[in-house]
Amino acid sequence: MALRVEATLFGPDTQQYAGQGQARITIAEIAERAALLESMGFDGVTTAEAGHDPFLPIMAAAASTKTVAMGTNVAIAFPRSPMVTAQAAWDLQHLSNGRFTLGLGTQVKGHNEQRYSTPWPSAPGPRMREYLLCLQAIFKSFQNPAKPTYFEGEHYRFKLIPPFFNPGPIEHPHVPLYVAAVNPYMARLSGELCDGLRLHPVATFRYTHEVILPAIAEGLAKSGRTMGAFDLVGAPFMALGRTAEEVEKAKTKVRNQIAFYASTRTYHGVLAHHGWEETGAKLHQLSVAGKWAELPGLITDEMLEEWAIISTYDGLADAIRAKANGLFRTITLVLVDEARRDPDRMRVAVERLHQD
């Protein structure tokens, strides 16, 4: 099965997952990376909200490219009102000539309250549902100022859009909506209201088959659509290298990434699906104590196989197909550094993933 292939413009690296800070990036570097990835055949590039605003870099990427799609993977919804998000998305869709996709996530309660100063009054799922409906109403009102479409729910309301504050219609008014998901509610919601789902990497391949896909199907049935009209985006953990020795070293880095996410109790449903509840509890305890360096030691080889693509770069396409064939429509590769070091090798991998 042919896959769409995305790459991250920049995002969390091993140093960041290990609690050691993160690298800096410039506007020129963002533009250069986007142009390089487009020239290598990537279908899309994404930005994350992992210490930086996810919308701003897309401006530089749009200016330096012509065809590649670009989107947030993901922007955190609740700290931003639907109108604030809609304005940013509408402008980026216009300025990129229809190449923007809006990926949204909820984050967890602690980060909303303690990092973003955002209240957490109730379960996130119903609030995200209203958020998406409100966004859709705002987009319709932007495109048709004479007949605005309003929305009023329990958590969000949109009842006012004077002409002075309406940006007006654009050539590509459909802004594709994606939500980040790792639980059945959000997966059902994506099937009902969204163009796609950005699967959190903490979802294993088996969990995706047995939990996420059936939930998406329920949502699609509610909206009268089929899976053929839906974009399931996978972003699995990857332990890669040019040689077997490099792959072994990469496994250590991936354990850091897996342990970071698996320490979060919100994601422990995935661990429970595999019978790893005890490990999840230990990981959480260590994270609360700030003992980040001790977390990776709890990720076993069995867990690594369930979570990660493990391969040399030359075997990457085959390794992805072995675990994800027929599962994802799009795959996101966190390989921008490798692409810059060895563009020819990465171009071949992208070409192979594009093949049926």
Salt bridges, closest charged atoms under 4 A:
GLU6 OE2 - ARG4 NH1 3.91
GLU6 OE1 - ARG198 NH1 3.01
GLU32 OE1 - ARG340 NH2 3.46
ASP43 OD2 - HIS354 NE2 2.70
GLU49 OE1 - ARG80 NH1 2.96
ASP53 OD2 - ARG80 NH2 3.56
GLU152 OE2 - ARG157 NH2 2.73
GLU152 OE1 - LYS159 NZ 3.90
GLU154 OE1 - HIS155 NE2 3.94
GLU192 OE2 - ARG129 NH2 2.36
GLU192 OE1 - LYS222 NZ 3.79
ASP195 OD2 - HIS174 NE2 2.88
GLU210 OE1 - ARG206 NH1 3.78
GLU210 OE1 - HIS273 NE2 2.67
GLU248 OE2 - LYS251 NZ 3.05
GLU278 OE2 - LYS282 NZ 3.39
ASP301 OD1 - ARG255 NH2 2.69
GLU305 OE1 - LYS323 NZ 3.45
ASP314 OD1 - ARG345 NH1 2.87
GLU338 OE2 - ARG242 NH2 3.38
GLU338 OE1 - ARG341 NH2 3.21
ASP342 OD2 - ARG345 NE 2.79
ASP344 OD1 - ARG347 NH1 3.01
